[in-house]
Amino acid sequence: MKRGGSSFLLPTILLGILVAVVFVYTNNAPSATNSEVSAPPTPTAPQLSTAVSTEAAVSTPDAVVRAMMSLPNAGVVAPIIDVFIRDGSWDVANLGASVGHLQGTAPIGTPNNVGLAGHSELRDGTRGIFAYIQELNYGDPILIEVGDQRLEYRVSGLRSVPPTDLSVLRPTDRERLTLITCDDYDFLLNIYRTRVVVLAERVS
């Protein structure tokens, strides 16, 4: 009985020591949550308001029309006006049913990235000028008239990005249009969760 009891007692003691070691290590080990805290993103450019459509005016008083845009396959014809940066964001409050050329992006007709914004919904509840741009297809035409020039672009891509992702507006080495509007409205938070982005390349 003593031999059997001794052989039983030793493994029990060793097991107890092992459990104690694991317990001490676990409680003193660095937390993965604390050691992997990521830095907040640093904005590199102004952002569109997260609720631009509900704040949009229906008209565009005193706006200077820079060009005209048409999306034949989406039934859109609209003037292009300037949208300026105010307090770190593009001020689209008075954009209304126009398309806004975003300050800081390339001038229309130059070999670079031209940023154009439009509302998906106006304050009175009617659809905005870019309400259905997500339905454009690869190769669909986008036409812009500037003075006596007629510029033709073709849709080359469609993306959905978070509101803070402005990488689509970075400069390019070729002539591109980047169309942006709001999507996925959250009624509880009164914000748009995503942006619809249409890319188009100059063809003539």
Backbone as CSV, one residue per row, in Angstrom:
resi,resn,N_x,N_y,N_z,CA_x,CA_y,CA_z,C_x,C_y,C_z
1,MET,0.835,-1.206,0.000,0.000,0.000,0.000,0.864,1.247,0.000
2,LYS,1.957,1.252,0.723,2.797,2.447,0.769,3.425,2.714,-0.586
3,ARG,3.899,1.645,-1.279,4.546,1.836,-2.567,3.543,2.403,-3.576
4,GLY,2.389,1.768,-3.564,1.361,2.269,-4.480,0.983,3.697,-4.165
5,GLY,0.858,4.048,-2.898,0.489,5.416,-2.526,1.562,6.401,-2.899
6,SER,2.840,5.990,-2.745,3.946,6.892,-3.077,3.986,7.169,-4.571
7,SER,3.789,6.112,-5.372,3.828,6.303,-6.820,2.659,7.149,-7.302
8,PHE,1.585,7.145,-6.615,0.432,7.975,-6.966,0.655,9.425,-6.557
9,LEU,1.351,9.612,-5.393,1.546,10.954,-4.852,2.506,11.775,-5.694
10,LEU,3.555,11.183,-6.234,4.557,11.917,-6.995,3.991,12.553,-8.262
11,PRO,3.281,11.804,-9.089,2.677,12.445,-10.270,1.716,13.568,-9.911
12,THR,1.008,13.374,-8.783,0.069,14.409,-8.351,0.795,15.700,-8.016
13,ILE,1.938,15.581,-7.311,2.727,16.767,-6.941,3.270,17.444,-8.197
14,LEU,3.816,16.627,-9.124,4.364,17.183,-10.374,3.291,17.897,-11.184
15,LEU,2.089,17.305,-11.225,0.980,17.921,-11.945,0.594,19.252,-11.323
16,GLY,0.604,19.306,-9.982,0.283,20.551,-9.287,1.285,21.638,-9.590
17,ILE,2.586,21.256,-9.621,3.637,22.245,-9.932,3.463,22.772,-11.357
18,LEU,3.153,21.863,-12.295,2.963,22.253,-13.688,1.802,23.229,-13.834
19,VAL,0.685,22.950,-13.180,-0.476,23.841,-13.228,-0.126,25.205,-12.669
20,ALA,0.649,25.237,-11.573,1.038,26.508,-10.953,1.912,27.324,-11.891
21,VAL,2.845,26.659,-12.580,3.736,27.362,-13.517,2.937,27.962,-14.660
22,VAL,2.021,27.163,-15.219,1.185,27.657,-16.320,0.343,28.834,-15.867
23,PHE,-0.204,28.761,-14.660,-1.034,29.841,-14.121,-0.243,31.127,-13.976
24,VAL,0.953,31.042,-13.410,1.791,32.226,-13.211,2.182,32.837,-14.550
25,TYR,2.598,31.983,-15.514,3.010,32.494,-16.822,1.851,33.176,-17.549
26,THR,0.668,32.526,-17.473,-0.500,33.083,-18.168,-0.867,34.451,-17.628
27,ASN,-0.810,34.628,-16.316,-1.201,35.898,-15.718,-0.158,36.995,-15.902
28,ASN,1.082,36.614,-16.197,2.132,37.612,-16.372,2.543,37.806,-17.827
29,ALA,1.973,37.002,-18.736,2.317,37.124,-20.153,1.733,38.406,-20.714
30,PRO,2.410,39.055,-21.688,1.874,40.281,-22.280,0.600,40.003,-23.046
31,SER,-0.354,40.913,-22.923,-1.636,40.752,-23.604,-1.484,41.047,-25.083
32,ALA,-2.049,40.176,-25.926,-1.979,40.395,-27.374,-2.720,41.659,-27.754
33,THR,-3.812,41.941,-27.010,-4.582,43.137,-27.304,-3.755,44.387,-27.056
34,ASN,-3.020,44.424,-25.950,-2.241,45.608,-25.611,-1.011,45.768,-26.491
35,SER,-0.436,44.643,-26.949,0.803,44.736,-27.706,0.589,44.962,-29.188
36,GLU,-0.665,44.886,-29.664,-0.921,45.045,-31.083,-1.870,46.201,-31.362
37,VAL,-1.795,47.231,-30.571,-2.649,48.396,-30.786,-2.144,49.150,-32.002
38,SER,-3.007,49.326,-33.001,-2.589,50.012,-34.219,-2.847,51.506,-34.101
39,ALA,-1.986,52.267,-34.739,-2.135,53.724,-34.708,-3.322,54.134,-35.552
40,PRO,-4.031,55.188,-35.162,-5.162,55.653,-35.968,-4.688,56.143,-37.315
41,PRO,-5.510,55.975,-38.364,-5.095,56.413,-39.697,-4.928,57.930,-39.756
42,THR,-3.940,58.362,-40.503,-3.711,59.793,-40.687,-4.280,60.206,-42.026
43,PRO,-5.258,61.094,-42.038,-5.832,61.501,-43.324,-4.805,62.251,-44.160
44,THR,-4.799,61.960,-45.453,-3.858,62.610,-46.358,-4.536,63.624,-47.256
45,ALA,-5.865,63.675,-47.186,-6.611,64.631,-48.000,-7.950,64.878,-47.338
46,PRO,-8.629,65.974,-47.689,-9.938,66.244,-47.103,-10.930,65.146,-47.451
47,GLN,-11.960,65.014,-46.639,-12.944,63.974,-46.848,-14.293,64.575,-47.181
48,LEU,-15.074,63.820,-47.956,-16.456,64.197,-48.178,-17.222,64.041,-46.878
49,SER,-18.203,64.879,-46.660,-19.043,64.742,-45.478,-19.684,63.366,-45.464
50,THR,-19.871,62.800,-44.271,-20.481,61.474,-44.187,-21.989,61.514,-44.375
51,ALA,-22.568,62.674,-44.488,-24.010,62.771,-44.701,-24.305,63.811,-45.769
52,VAL,-23.563,63.773,-46.865,-23.700,64.825,-47.858,-25.067,64.869,-48.500
53,SER,-25.673,63.719,-48.745,-26.925,63.720,-49.478,-28.052,64.368,-48.681
54,THR,-28.139,64.078,-47.393,-29.218,64.630,-46.598,-29.016,66.118,-46.334
55,GLU,-27.789,66.607,-46.525,-27.521,68.026,-46.314,-27.486,68.800,-47.621
56,ALA,-27.748,68.129,-48.732,-27.567,68.770,-50.025,-28.679,69.752,-50.343
57,ALA,-28.309,70.873,-50.921,-29.305,71.806,-51.428,-29.760,71.321,-52.792
58,VAL,-31.003,71.652,-53.162,-31.541,71.199,-54.428,-31.010,72.046,-55.572
59,SER,-30.719,73.305,-55.331,-30.214,74.188,-56.373,-28.760,74.542,-56.109
60,THR,-28.124,75.172,-57.091,-26.728,75.568,-56.945,-26.594,77.062,-57.255
61,PRO,-27.009,77.935,-56.333,-26.982,79.369,-56.587,-25.558,79.885,-56.739
62,ASP,-25.387,80.820,-57.702,-24.109,81.511,-57.905,-22.963,80.574,-58.261
63,ALA,-23.255,79.345,-58.690,-22.189,78.414,-59.065,-21.734,78.711,-60.488
64,VAL,-20.424,78.653,-60.701,-19.871,78.867,-62.036,-19.722,77.512,-62.717
65,VAL,-20.397,77.335,-63.847,-20.334,76.078,-64.579,-19.026,76.013,-65.354
66,ARG,-18.198,74.987,-65.055,-16.899,74.822,-65.707,-16.980,73.929,-66.932
67,ALA,-17.931,73.003,-66.932,-18.059,72.042,-68.031,-19.424,71.364,-67.913
68,MET,-19.720,70.510,-68.898,-20.939,69.703,-68.865,-20.556,68.239,-68.975
69,MET,-21.239,67.414,-68.197,-20.991,65.974,-68.222,-22.246,65.238,-68.652
70,SER,-22.049,64.183,-69.433,-23.178,63.303,-69.751,-22.753,61.852,-69.640
71,LEU,-23.649,61.060,-69.066,-23.477,59.609,-68.963,-24.623,59.004,-69.783
72,PRO,-24.420,58.799,-71.068,-25.521,58.365,-71.943,-26.227,57.108,-71.471
73,ASN,-25.482,56.157,-70.929,-26.086,54.886,-70.512,-26.753,54.958,-69.143
74,ALA,-26.632,56.096,-68.463,-27.278,56.265,-67.158,-28.294,57.403,-67.178
75,GLY,-28.480,58.013,-68.341,-29.460,59.092,-68.464,-29.102,60.340,-67.686
76,VAL,-27.811,60.636,-67.570,-27.347,61.773,-66.778,-26.747,62.846,-67.677
77,VAL,-27.233,64.077,-67.518,-26.615,65.260,-68.113,-26.588,66.309,-67.010
78,ALA,-25.403,66.844,-66.705,-25.302,67.770,-65.571,-24.125,68.721,-65.752
79,PRO,-24.262,69.914,-65.178,-23.131,70.842,-65.187,-22.079,70.425,-64.172
80,ILE,-20.839,70.777,-64.445,-19.742,70.550,-63.503,-19.337,71.882,-62.904
81,ILE,-19.369,71.965,-61.579,-18.996,73.185,-60.869,-17.839,72.877,-59.912
82,ASP,-17.219,73.913,-59.392,-16.104,73.725,-58.458,-16.613,73.394,-57.058
83,VAL,-15.935,72.474,-56.402,-16.186,72.166,-54.989,-14.900,72.451,-54.231
84,PHE,-14.980,73.386,-53.282,-13.791,73.852,-52.580,-13.647,73.188,-51.214
85,ILE,-12.414,73.213,-50.701,-12.117,72.661,-49.389,-12.410,73.705,-48.321
86,ARG,-13.202,73.324,-47.315,-13.485,74.201,-46.177,-13.403,73.371,-44.899
87,ASP,-12.599,73.837,-43.966,-12.431,73.142,-42.682,-12.022,71.683,-42.862
88,GLY,-11.135,71.431,-43.820,-10.596,70.100,-43.992,-11.449,69.122,-44.758
89,SER,-12.589,69.597,-45.291,-13.460,68.719,-46.076,-13.904,69.438,-47.339
90,TRP,-14.263,68.669,-48.343,-14.865,69.293,-49.509,-16.292,69.697,-49.167
91,ASP,-16.618,70.938,-49.410,-17.931,71.478,-49.076,-18.900,71.204,-50.225
92,VAL,-19.720,70.172,-50.048,-20.669,69.786,-51.087,-22.104,70.167,-50.717
93,ALA,-22.257,71.042,-49.727,-23.591,71.387,-49.229,-24.470,71.994,-50.312
94,ASN,-23.881,72.774,-51.218,-24.667,73.434,-52.261,-24.469,72.801,-53.633
95,LEU,-24.020,71.575,-53.647,-23.774,70.904,-54.924,-25.074,70.623,-55.669
96,GLY,-26.113,70.272,-54.930,-27.416,70.035,-55.550,-27.364,68.985,-56.641
97,ALA,-27.939,69.315,-57.805,-28.015,68.372,-58.922,-26.848,68.538,-59.887
98,SER,-25.796,69.208,-59.443,-24.603,69.369,-60.274,-23.563,68.323,-59.905
99,VAL,-22.551,68.206,-60.756,-21.372,67.383,-60.468,-20.284,68.321,-59.968
100,GLY,-19.581,67.938,-58.915,-18.572,68.801,-58.319,-17.160,68.375,-58.673
101,HIS,-16.375,69.309,-59.221,-14.953,69.059,-59.468,-14.218,69.342,-58.166
102,LEU,-13.607,68.318,-57.575,-13.018,68.431,-56.244,-11.699,69.197,-56.278
103,GLN,-11.658,70.287,-55.516,-10.441,71.082,-55.419,-9.267,70.211,-54.967
104,GLY,-8.122,70.412,-55.623,-6.935,69.645,-55.283,-6.702,68.471,-56.217
105,THR,-7.745,68.066,-56.962,-7.542,67.035,-57.985,-7.242,67.733,-59.310
106,ALA,-6.828,66.971,-60.305,-6.332,67.540,-61.559,-7.404,68.311,-62.322
107,PRO,-7.013,69.332,-63.057,-7.958,70.023,-63.949,-8.473,69.076,-65.027
108,ILE,-9.688,69.299,-65.452,-10.272,68.465,-66.499,-9.467,68.621,-67.790
109,GLY,-9.190,67.499,-68.422,-8.466,67.520,-69.683,-6.965,67.409,-69.562
110,THR,-6.456,67.205,-68.347,-5.020,67.052,-68.148,-4.684,65.584,-67.873
111,PRO,-3.433,65.158,-68.154,-3.063,63.747,-67.950,-2.828,63.427,-66.480
112,ASN,-3.917,63.366,-65.725,-3.846,63.109,-64.294,-5.221,62.664,-63.827
113,ASN,-5.436,62.612,-62.522,-6.669,62.092,-61.935,-7.623,63.227,-61.593
114,VAL,-8.769,63.263,-62.253,-9.789,64.298,-62.052,-10.872,63.741,-61.130
115,GLY,-11.044,64.336,-59.951,-12.044,63.874,-58.994,-13.361,64.596,-59.164
116,LEU,-14.432,63.844,-59.351,-15.764,64.401,-59.553,-16.739,63.752,-58.584
117,ALA,-17.467,64.570,-57.834,-18.415,64.060,-56.836,-19.839,64.451,-57.195
118,GLY,-20.771,63.609,-56.817,-22.190,63.900,-57.023,-23.013,63.239,-55.936
119,HIS,-24.167,63.808,-55.665,-25.030,63.255,-54.617,-25.774,62.016,-55.109
120,SER,-26.028,61.107,-54.191,-26.881,59.957,-54.495,-28.344,60.264,-54.169
121,GLU,-28.557,61.217,-53.269,-29.913,61.614,-52.884,-29.879,63.069,-52.440
122,LEU,-30.931,63.815,-52.816,-31.018,65.213,-52.423,-31.820,65.367,-51.139
123,ARG,-31.761,66.562,-50.574,-32.420,66.803,-49.288,-33.929,66.590,-49.358
124,ASP,-34.526,66.844,-50.537,-35.982,66.666,-50.663,-36.376,65.212,-50.928
125,GLY,-35.389,64.296,-50.902,-35.679,62.879,-51.069,-35.585,62.376,-52.493
126,THR,-35.421,63.277,-53.457,-35.303,62.842,-54.841,-33.899,62.297,-55.098
127,ARG,-33.769,61.500,-56.151,-32.477,60.885,-56.430,-31.475,61.925,-56.902
128,GLY,-30.245,61.744,-56.505,-29.186,62.641,-56.918,-28.638,62.276,-58.286
129,ILE,-27.745,63.123,-58.783,-27.220,62.964,-60.131,-26.394,61.688,-60.281
130,PHE,-25.792,61.214,-59.184,-24.988,59.987,-59.224,-25.696,58.818,-58.539
131,ALA,-27.010,58.840,-58.493,-27.763,57.811,-57.766,-27.526,56.409,-58.315
132,TYR,-27.275,56.303,-59.614,-27.178,54.974,-60.218,-25.843,54.729,-60.919
133,ILE,-24.790,55.432,-60.516,-23.524,55.217,-61.224,-22.950,53.821,-60.972
134,GLN,-23.394,53.161,-59.878,-22.907,51.802,-59.627,-23.428,50.817,-60.665
135,GLU,-24.390,51.239,-61.483,-24.930,50.370,-62.520,-24.216,50.549,-63.860
136,LEU,-23.246,51.451,-63.912,-22.463,51.593,-65.134,-21.631,50.329,-65.354
137,ASN,-21.343,50.030,-66.598,-20.594,48.833,-66.958,-19.265,49.200,-67.607
138,TYR,-18.361,48.243,-67.605,-17.065,48.433,-68.234,-17.261,48.831,-69.697
139,GLY,-16.599,49.914,-70.106,-16.686,50.388,-71.482,-17.767,51.416,-71.736
140,ASP,-18.652,51.667,-70.748,-19.684,52.695,-70.935,-19.033,54.064,-71.121
141,PRO,-19.601,54.901,-72.001,-19.002,56.207,-72.261,-19.347,57.248,-71.207
142,ILE,-18.414,58.153,-70.966,-18.636,59.358,-70.160,-18.110,60.515,-70.992
143,LEU,-18.957,61.483,-71.255,-18.606,62.594,-72.129,-18.548,63.891,-71.333
144,ILE,-17.529,64.695,-71.603,-17.397,66.004,-70.960,-17.140,67.046,-72.040
145,GLU,-17.891,68.127,-71.975,-17.703,69.243,-72.897,-17.137,70.426,-72.124
146,VAL,-15.964,70.868,-72.541,-15.299,72.028,-71.937,-15.047,73.033,-73.062
147,GLY,-15.796,74.128,-73.040,-15.682,75.082,-74.140,-16.076,74.411,-75.444
148,ASP,-15.187,74.444,-76.443,-15.473,73.789,-77.716,-14.861,72.403,-77.798
149,GLN,-14.349,71.882,-76.676,-13.758,70.548,-76.626,-14.777,69.521,-76.155
150,ARG,-14.713,68.361,-76.784,-15.554,67.237,-76.356,-14.618,66.093,-75.987
151,LEU,-14.572,65.744,-74.709,-13.672,64.704,-74.205,-14.472,63.429,-73.941
152,GLU,-13.957,62.318,-74.431,-14.652,61.048,-74.232,-13.816,60.121,-73.364
153,TYR,-14.465,59.535,-72.378,-13.845,58.574,-71.465,-14.652,57.282,-71.509
154,ARG,-14.019,56.190,-71.094,-14.711,54.910,-71.001,-14.508,54.331,-69.612
155,VAL,-15.583,53.785,-69.034,-15.517,53.210,-67.689,-14.521,52.048,-67.685
156,SER,-13.588,52.106,-66.737,-12.556,51.067,-66.638,-12.600,50.312,-65.311
157,GLY,-13.441,50.755,-64.378,-13.505,50.069,-63.094,-14.597,50.603,-62.200
158,LEU,-15.020,49.778,-61.265,-16.047,50.139,-60.284,-15.615,49.598,-58.938
159,ARG,-15.643,50.450,-57.912,-15.200,50.028,-56.580,-16.179,50.517,-55.514
160,SER,-16.108,49.851,-54.365,-16.800,50.305,-53.166,-15.740,50.457,-52.081
161,VAL,-15.630,51.650,-51.504,-14.576,51.914,-50.526,-15.168,52.554,-49.273
162,PRO,-14.454,52.461,-48.139,-14.895,53.168,-46.935,-14.839,54.681,-47.156
163,PRO,-15.632,55.451,-46.397,-15.653,56.910,-46.574,-14.296,57.578,-46.386
164,THR,-13.409,56.970,-45.592,-12.110,57.584,-45.324,-11.035,57.193,-46.334
165,ASP,-11.367,56.306,-47.273,-10.379,55.841,-48.241,-10.352,56.789,-49.439
166,LEU,-9.314,57.619,-49.502,-9.182,58.574,-50.600,-8.067,58.185,-51.566
167,SER,-7.614,56.947,-51.459,-6.521,56.504,-52.326,-6.919,56.548,-53.802
168,VAL,-8.220,56.458,-54.086,-8.679,56.482,-55.480,-8.473,57.848,-56.124
169,LEU,-8.192,58.877,-55.302,-7.996,60.225,-55.831,-6.521,60.596,-55.971
170,ARG,-5.637,59.643,-55.739,-4.216,59.936,-55.879,-3.880,60.263,-57.336
171,PRO,-2.830,61.062,-57.548,-2.430,61.408,-58.919,-2.106,60.165,-59.743
172,THR,-2.365,60.260,-61.045,-2.056,59.177,-61.971,-1.182,59.721,-63.096
173,ASP,-0.607,58.833,-63.874,0.229,59.265,-64.998,-0.541,59.245,-66.318
174,ARG,-1.855,59.079,-66.240,-2.700,59.113,-67.428,-3.996,59.840,-67.089
175,GLU,-4.715,60.234,-68.110,-5.929,61.031,-67.881,-7.072,60.131,-67.434
176,ARG,-7.532,60.383,-66.226,-8.570,59.550,-65.612,-9.638,60.420,-64.967
177,LEU,-10.869,59.932,-65.023,-11.957,60.496,-64.227,-12.237,59.544,-63.070
178,THR,-12.428,60.108,-61.883,-12.836,59.313,-60.727,-14.129,59.907,-60.191
179,LEU,-15.227,59.185,-60.392,-16.546,59.624,-59.945,-16.832,59.008,-58.577
180,ILE,-17.316,59.836,-57.647,-17.555,59.376,-56.275,-18.943,59.801,-55.808
181,THR,-19.622,58.885,-55.128,-20.882,59.225,-54.472,-21.046,58.371,-53.220
182,CYS,-22.053,58.691,-52.420,-22.298,57.979,-51.161,-23.188,56.761,-51.386
183,ASP,-23.064,55.782,-50.490,-23.883,54.580,-50.579,-24.022,53.963,-49.193
184,ASP,-24.986,53.053,-49.064,-25.186,52.272,-47.840,-25.473,53.186,-46.638
185,TYR,-26.599,53.891,-46.711,-26.971,54.832,-45.652,-27.421,54.108,-44.387
186,ASP,-26.882,54.543,-43.246,-27.240,54.000,-41.939,-28.191,54.979,-41.255
187,PHE,-29.469,54.600,-41.141,-30.475,55.496,-40.579,-30.231,55.778,-39.104
188,LEU,-29.710,54.801,-38.381,-29.493,54.978,-36.947,-28.362,55.971,-36.671
189,LEU,-27.280,55.856,-37.428,-26.117,56.728,-37.202,-26.132,57.974,-38.074
190,ASN,-27.049,58.029,-39.055,-27.145,59.154,-39.981,-25.827,59.376,-40.725
191,ILE,-25.264,58.268,-41.221,-24.037,58.355,-42.014,-24.126,57.387,-43.188
192,TYR,-23.290,57.639,-44.187,-23.122,56.684,-45.280,-21.896,55.845,-44.967
193,ARG,-22.044,54.540,-45.080,-20.971,53.629,-44.678,-19.949,53.381,-45.785
194,THR,-20.330,53.601,-47.026,-19.408,53.339,-48.130,-19.501,54.431,-49.187
195,ARG,-18.536,54.423,-50.097,-18.544,55.279,-51.273,-18.504,54.392,-52.511
196,VAL,-19.311,54.742,-53.495,-19.236,54.102,-54.804,-18.260,54.919,-55.643
197,VAL,-17.318,54.238,-56.273,-16.297,54.893,-57.080,-16.305,54.293,-58.485
198,VAL,-16.419,55.167,-59.486,-16.332,54.731,-60.883,-15.072,55.352,-61.487
199,LEU,-14.256,54.522,-62.108,-13.032,54.986,-62.774,-13.253,54.967,-64.279
200,ALA,-12.742,55.977,-64.968,-12.875,56.044,-66.426,-11.605,56.616,-67.029
201,GLU,-11.190,56.057,-68.172,-9.965,56.472,-68.852,-10.305,57.225,-70.137
202,ARG,-9.491,58.219,-70.452,-9.695,59.027,-71.672,-9.410,58.186,-72.916
203,VAL,-10.317,58.264,-73.896,-10.116,57.540,-75.149,-10.041,58.466,-76.351
204,SER,-10.579,59.675,-76.228,-10.471,60.630,-77.344,-10.740,62.048,-76.862
